[in-house]
Amino acid sequence: MAPQGMRFFERSKFLWDGESHDSRPAAEAKKGEYEAQGFETRLVEEDGKVLLYTRRVVKEIVIEGEAPPG
């Protein structure tokens, strides 16, 4: 069975990173990389694999260029 692409944890939506890790230490290493980039993470063990779900809240939107006339 394929992992769910999206899950809710504590009423927040997380997306699967697309990788199935064979061991918890491998998933923990990847989790650290995501957290260093500002992501929230959750690990899920399913069917003998460790899945990593991530989310990041947009804090700033940068718009380049001039505003359209209006």
Buried (B, 14 or more C-beta within 10 A) or exposed (E): EEBEEEBEEEEEEBBBBEEBBEEEEEBBEBBEEBEEEEBBBBBBEEEEBBBBBBBEEEEEEEEEEEEEEE
